[in-house]
Structures are given as C-alpha cells and as structure tokens.
Amino acid sequence: MCGIIGYIGNKQAMPILIKGLRRLEYRGYDSAGIAVCEKNPAGSEICRVRSIGKIDMLADKLAEVTLNGTVGIAHTRWATHGGVTEENAHPHVAQDGKLALVHNGIIENYRELKEHLPDVTFTSDTDSEVLAHLIAKHYQKDTGTDKDLRVAVEKALSHVRGTYGIVVMHKDHPDCLIAARMGSPIVIGIADDGHYIASDPTPILAYTKNMIFLDDGEVAEMHPDKMKIRDLKAHEITKCVEQIEWNDEQAEKQGFPHFMLKEIYDQPTVFQDAIRGRYNLHEGTSFLGGLNMTDDEMRSINRVILIACGTASHAAMIGKYAFERLAGIPTEVDVASEFRYRDPIIDGRTLVFGISQSGETADTIAALREAKRKGAFVRGVVNAVGSTIARETDGGSYMHAGPELSVASTKAYTNMIAILLLYALQFGRLKRVTTATGQRMLHALRDIPEKMKMILDQSEQIKQIAIKYKAYPNFFFLGRGINYPVAMEGSLKLKEITYIHSEAYPGGEMKHGPIALLSDQFPIFAIMTRDQLYDKMRSNIEEARARNAKVILVATQGDEQARELADDIMYVPDTMELLEPLLNTIPLQLFAYHTAVALGRDVDRPRNLAKSVTVE
Ligand code: F6R
C-alpha cells in the first residue's frame, strides 16, 4: 500500500528520503511527498514538496529547490480516501505548517474526529490530514513551557479507530521524530549516523541491517543518537534488535530491465534457498523446525486450512493437493477476505497456515486472528522478515525469496509452493508416505532449479509468442488437477500487468458454459503436461480447437503429439506431478511479462495496484 520513509541523524535527509521513496514505490505510486525540517538562525521551519504521479515527478520538482536538513519524512501514496491530487498527497501539515505527518492505514472515525476540529480549514479529502490536526490540537492544549510532542501524539491516537503507521515531526522539536503503529508496519533502522524509519526494511537495507519492528500500540521517540519506545500506557519497553539478512543489492534490478524479469530469473536460486537445510534425504523427510509442534500434535491434526490472497491463494491451492495426497489430511483453501465472515469450523485439531509474501496483507492477518481466537494451531509461510504475520503466528517458515519488488508476485509464489510441499511431506512421513516415496520427492525437488533454468532459456521464444498474441483482447487459461491453480496464476499475471481480459477454468468445466465464448478471436492457453489427466485435457483442447480457437500449449518436453494440437507451444521438463506447478508456471509468467512489455505497459507498477495490501 503506501510507503513511509523517515530519517533523523547527522546526514542530509533529502537524498535518503528520495532514495527510500524509489525503493518503496512498489507499495503505491499515485503521488508522493517529502518534508524536511530546516534549521535556520531564526528558528526551524518545515519545508514540504509534493507531487502527483511517480517519484520521478517529485524528483523533478525537488531539483528546483534545496531542502537542507537532517530530519525529514516522506511518503508514496496509493489512494484510499480522496482522489489522486497534490492536496491529498502526504506529508500532511497542521498548525500553519509547524507539524507534518505521514500516515499508512485508515482512520475509520475520521468524520467523527473532524467534527471535534470545527476551527480547522481542511485542505485535503484524506483521513490522514484529520490525524495531523488532531495531534496539533493536543499539542496546543499542552500549556506547559516544555510541550511534549510524544504526549500529544499519544493523546490524539487514543481517540482514533482504525489502523495507522505514522511518523510525525514538529518544527519546535527539530531533533525529534515520533513514530507509532497500530496495524500498519513501522520498522526502525539503527545506525551510527542516526535512525531510519520505514514501512518495510527495503529502503533501510542500504544503511543498516539492525532493525526494530514496532508492535501495535507502540510509540517510538527518536533523536539522532537515542531512542525510546513506549507502550500504550507510556511504559518504556525494551525491544529486541533484529538482524535482517537481505542485502541492498538484492533490491536492485542487477541489469534486468524490470524487477519482474529479474525476479522470474531469481527463481532457481531462491528456490534452493527455500529448501536448503530443510530436509533429510536419507530419511526421505523434511523438517521445518519453525513449525513448533510435537509429533503428537502433528498426528492429532485432522484438518488443514490454508489462508491467503491472490497469487498466494493459488500457491495454497497447490498446497492443498500436496497435503491431501501426501498426508491424507482434508485441506481447505480460503481466500482470506471470505474466511472470517463464513463462520469456519475450527477446533484444537485444526492447523491453519497464513501464506503471504509481504506478511502484511490485512485480510490474511484478520483471518489468522480469527483462526487463533477459535483455537486452531496458526502458522505462517511468509517472505518479509519481521512482518506482522511472522510475528503474530506461533511458528512457521520464512520462504527466503529475498525482496520482491515487482507488484506482480513471481518468485514468492514458487517458494510458497516449495514450503508447502515440504510441510506436506513432513506430515505425510508421520502418516502414510514411505521413506522411498519421500526420497523420490526430495530428489525431484533438488532437480527443480536446473529444470527452471531450462525454461528460462526459452524466454526469447516465449517473447515471440507473446508478440504474436498481444493484440487479442481475451484469453482463457485452462488446466486440470494440480495445473488448474497454475492456469489461475497465469491468468492473474496476464490481466494484472497487461490489462488483457483473461479467465481461468478447469479444462473439464469449459463445456458447461464458457465454451460459448470461443472463436478465432479468443485464444486458449492450456497446460497439458504428462500427468494423470493428460488424456482428459487433450479432449478439452480438441473441443476448443473445434470452435476455431487458437491454442497455446505448455507441454512436456518430447511430446510431439502436443505440437500437432497447438498453434504455439512451450515445452517444460518432466517432473513428479506434485511438483509440476513449480515448472509449469514459469512459461506463463514469461508470457505475461513479454506481452506487457510488447504493449508498453508499466510492468513493475501496473495501474490501480499496489504491493502489500494493508487495507481490508
Ligand atoms: C499478484 C499479487 C497479489 C498478491 C496478494 C497477496 O501478482 O501479487 O495477488 O499475491 O495481494 O499478497 P501477499 O502475498 O503479500 O499476502
């Protein structure tokens, strides 16, 4: 969603803030702004520059001014309340520009709060501006000579309903920044040259790996060389400093034209990171220590629920196949936004996994809290270290995909599948999977990175196919069995970055209605690899061909019959059926990517979207 970056220290703030905004642009990119506290002989002053559009537009504006100061805050926005205008861009100011605030989240009772600020003339339509004025009001109410900005922030927040991650600065406190969190992440980087504050670790990595993650209800008071964190009752608390292993270089494009392409190509490497040290070939089993369950607890599980959104929910659907097939445990997949409202059946023998790249998806967090309330074992499969889901679940595994900065998720998806397969095997070995079957699966998993590379080598050929089809306005993606979620993922990738309409169907379902849409203008993209449903899928494709639809196929290397059926074909190496999605999705990712490039789309930052959806 929106991105926050702040700095207080002994360096100039502006370059840090701009670089940070560029790193955070993936979180939201409809407008941006920056405010720096300038110290002048006559006193301090807050200078603010804002712009609609991408960070480049803000940078152009900043090229015309000089902002001198070692304290500052900045924000990149994804509109929720109020349209995309400069007035609605953060930072918002109050008290005639003396106080500035950046905010992520939603103030649900902002209308109510507004009524308590009758003397204020609001300049934006946002809920965030209301919060700035509310803090200013409490600050002004403080009649002491030594007005306390932190206390004003705390008092204001006690009236707020909703979610926030905020950073506040005041011209009368030029050596202080106040940050607070309720539902929207705030990370503080601790370095020799000051404190860095952000909504996720990526913009801080260039300066320090030592980070503190605020929990809900915590308020940080930061100065260049010291910091105090307090809870809601203003009690000082000691937080543990975490070492973030990601490095700054991983957050660069490294010569690729887009983050998405780099992240597609990262897959063989990060897949190895996901499985490394997590299995025992000799015993044919996996062991993810973070699961935090005894063998008896694991044996007691009689239902697994996988909760996720979007791409993560497609990975979850593949996880369902693995859990049912390997462990024989009935497994459901729930889209997080539906789960909590459907009164799910949960008891102490239910194991719930929340699957999330960002670990900050509001719907997934809310669903996991609901599952916890109902007494389930709740675990996370998460990429972002220190994120809310990682901290709120009672165990789980990091997927080690490294920073994923393209809005469209790719490498996190394959690593989610990797972790779910390992978990399914771990449960399976306690139940019905033999050592030999476990060993076979682990051998096949170890071969996956090399096979992924073989598909990536076909990128140029896939590009030509993408160029050939780029003008078609509609696509069907078809798959069956474990390849149905793959079709769904291919369809999602295509629509989100190319804006071409596409739908995914299980191959066998086409004839129950959707086939009516087929014509020579409506191509189908089908996954027909050599698994148990090969012949069924083949018949479904014949049905589509009979309606003159063009056919693009993903087929198993060496399948010459498939070539006869297809207008265009992409071959993938053979693997165990359960592992097929790890390979079969890659041509679909590349197809979406090359189509988007051919259409001149903004691949990494598609319209209307934002990475990390922190609102419900
Ligand atoms: C699609 C995409 C989204 C996310 C979804 C969940 O490419 O990126 O569908 O998968 O918003 O996000 P996380 O995994 O961060 O919970």
Residues whose N, C-alpha, C, O or C-beta is under 5 A from the ligand:
A	BS01	F6R	C309 G310 T311 A312 I355 S356 Q357 S358 G359 T361 V407 A408 S409 S612 V613
